[in-house]
Structures are given as C-alpha cells and as structure tokens.
Amino acid sequence: QVQLVESGGGLVQAGGSLRLSCAASGRTFRRYAMGWFRQAPGKEREFVAATTWTGANTYYADSVKGRFTISRDAAKNTVYLQMNSLKPEDTAVYYCAADLYYTASSLREDGKYDYWGQGTQVTVSS
C-alpha cells in the first residue's frame, strides 16, 4: 500500500516558478515509478511527467518539456515537480501517482497507475 500527499501548489504569475512535492508512505515506495498528471476544468486528465523507480529515466509531455523537471529523493520518499516559465495554460489540479509494473509507454497512461494523491491546485495568472 502506498499513500501519496501532494503540496506546493498555489497562485503564481505567468513566467514564475513553483515546486510541487509528493510525499509517499509505504515500505515499497522505492520500487514504484512516479508520475505527475494534471486536469484543467472541463478537460481530461493529462500526462505531465514521470520518472522510473531509480530516477535514471524521465519522461515529459511535449507541452512542458524544457520547463518542468521531475526528480525523486529516495531518502525522503518524495517526488518533486519543478515548474519554471509557467503559463496560464498550465493552470490545473496536479496529481502525483505511483505505478509498480510499468513500461516506458505505460507511464504516460493514467489508467496504468496504482495509487493517486488528492491533488494540488496550480493557478497561473496572465
């Protein structure tokens, strides 16, 4: 069993930065790949970024590539999403998720994840 709690969301002006954190509990957390997804009002949830359980491989949606960075700290059981050069279209509820059995392609599919956090709101003003 893995429990996930996101934090770090808020209101920021366009061009600003935020760092989201996802704190995980559970002895087997280190074996899970971790992903970030987001859902804007009236839209489907979409993939943002993911990292394998070692952290050696990372994946990004084209819309955030070069602006967002996913990382994990195994000692702290925490995954981060550093978001720079934020745009109004980045406004959404951001969710972290954990996936034990994954492939490079499945990490982009929200239906493949086993556990989800409650989400944190990110609002980017223009």
KAHU-V286106 format. One record per backbone hydrogen bond with DSSP energy under -1.0 kcal/mol. NH is the residue of the N-H (numbers start at 1). CO is the residue of the C=O. E is the energy in kcal/mol with one decimal. If there is no record, write none. Layout:
nh=NH co=CO e=E
nh=NH co=CO e=E
This chain:
nh=3 co=25 e=-1.4
nh=5 co=23 e=-2.0
nh=7 co=21 e=-2.1
nh=12 co=123 e=-2.6
nh=14 co=125 e=-2.4
nh=15 co=86 e=-3.1
nh=16 co=13 e=-2.3
nh=18 co=83 e=-2.1
nh=20 co=81 e=-2.6
nh=21 co=7 e=-2.7
nh=22 co=79 e=-2.1
nh=23 co=5 e=-2.7
nh=24 co=77 e=-3.0
nh=25 co=3 e=-2.1
nh=29 co=26 e=-1.5
nh=31 co=28 e=-1.9
nh=32 co=29 e=-2.2
nh=33 co=99 e=-3.0
nh=34 co=51 e=-2.4
nh=35 co=97 e=-2.6
nh=36 co=49 e=-3.4
nh=37 co=95 e=-2.9
nh=38 co=46 e=-2.4
nh=39 co=93 e=-2.1
nh=43 co=40 e=-2.2
nh=46 co=38 e=-3.1
nh=48 co=36 e=-2.5
nh=49 co=36 e=-1.7
nh=50 co=59 e=-2.1
nh=51 co=34 e=-2.8
nh=52 co=57 e=-2.1
nh=59 co=50 e=-2.4
nh=61 co=48 e=-2.5
nh=64 co=61 e=-1.6
nh=65 co=61 e=-1.3
nh=67 co=64 e=-2.4
nh=68 co=64 e=-2.3
nh=69 co=82 e=-2.3
nh=71 co=80 e=-1.8
nh=73 co=78 e=-3.2
nh=78 co=73 e=-1.9
nh=79 co=22 e=-2.1
nh=80 co=71 e=-3.2
nh=81 co=20 e=-2.3
nh=82 co=69 e=-3.0
nh=83 co=18 e=-3.4
nh=84 co=67 e=-2.0
nh=86 co=16 e=-2.3
nh=90 co=87 e=-2.4
nh=91 co=88 e=-1.8
nh=92 co=122 e=-2.0
nh=93 co=39 e=-2.3
nh=94 co=120 e=-3.1
nh=95 co=37 e=-3.0
nh=97 co=35 e=-2.3
nh=98 co=115 e=-2.1
nh=99 co=33 e=-2.7
nh=107 co=103 e=-1.5
nh=108 co=105 e=-1.5
nh=109 co=106 e=-2.0
nh=112 co=109 e=-1.7
nh=113 co=110 e=-1.3
nh=114 co=98 e=-2.5
nh=115 co=98 e=-1.7
nh=117 co=96 e=-2.2
nh=120 co=94 e=-2.0
nh=122 co=92 e=-2.7
nh=123 co=10 e=-2.9
nh=125 co=12 e=-2.5
